[in-house]
Amino acid sequence: MPMELPANADIHPYLPQSYFADSHSIELSYRGESALEIYFEMVSRTPKWVNFLMDLRNRIVSKLGLKHLGRMADLDQNKPVEDYKVGDQVGIFSIVSLRHNEVVVEDCDKHLNVRLSFLLVPNGNQVTLHATTVVHVKNTFGKVYMFFVAPVHKVIVPKSLNSLIAR
């Protein structure tokens, strides 16, 4: 899939030599929220079947020596969104880049590096949200893992984004 992202997107440096790259866009009503606020809203609406798959993933891979990630929506409910900064943990990811219109989060281990960008392109009362995932694999186990995860990812991201339409 061609990546149609604005040139100033912070995720661009991660695209070269990626093993997997995927981007989905959606139009939403816009009230000036930050990319991080919309990301939090999406993960708080994570469908139950996605949580089930995350729980299943965690049980399986923990037996293979990979880390237990938790769930997407494992957020600090007492921390105001404006207090988050680069390096902070947000659910299963850590923030690596944070601007009002884009947040880039990542999870890296010995098998792969996963980065996710939420980029907002405002247009009046509407905003285009680009959700981009980039994965760099480090070894054969990372490739095997992505063999199973990539097809599911292509279903989960659009479904999760669509949960924002009803906001």
Salt bridges, closest charged atoms under 4 A:
ASP10 OD2 - ARG99 NE 2.91
ASP22 OD2 - HIS24 NE2 2.82
ASP22 OD2 - HIS153 NE2 3.42
ASP22 OD1 - LYS154 NZ 3.82
GLU33 OE2 - ARG31 NH2 3.24
GLU33 OE2 - ARG167 NH1 3.03
GLU41 OE2 - ARG45 NH2 3.18
GLU41 OE1 - ARG167 NH1 2.95
ASP55 OD2 - ARG71 NH2 2.59
ASP88 OD2 - LYS79 NZ 2.85
ASP88 OD1 - LYS85 NZ 3.43
GLU102 OE1 - ARG99 NH2 2.85
GLU106 OE1 - ARG115 NE 2.92
ASP107 OD1 - LYS67 NZ 2.79
